[in-house]
Amino acid sequence: MSEIQELAPPHSIHGASHATELVRIWIVDGNQHISITGNLWKDLAAWGLMLVDLAKHVANAYAAQGQDRDAALNRVLAGFRAEMEMPTDEPGPLGPTESSE
């Protein structure tokens, strides 16, 4: 079996009165595999807000490695727009190890 490279949870969750993992995304042999909490928010627009925050965190991570933050964010958004307009694939149904709780 190959090495599994798993991220540690953020330190800020320790000692919190409530913490929920939203999404876990893995790249396995070049393909995405996702576990997701599908009914966390009543208003699905909250997922859009979370995706924007995630894009900004990605840009911050690349900026920490020396790239321009705004250029990184614009590139992430360009990829998002391109995938929305012309999808390279369609996500399948959730499998037995994935959840939409």
C-alpha angles and dihedrals in degrees: 000000000000126000115278113220106205126177120231118240115260114273090234092073093065110097093012117139090225133012130171128187108225105188138001115198123188132183105217117181089335097312131103119244117187138193112191141180098228104184102042097119129036091213109060090205086079087071088057090053090049091050090053090049089049091051089052091049089051090051090049091051091053091045088055086058092054103269123127108266096215093047090049092049092047090051092051090050091048089054091048092051093046092051092048092050098041111014117210089206142348123243113247126222118291112273129223094274093046124079141204096188 
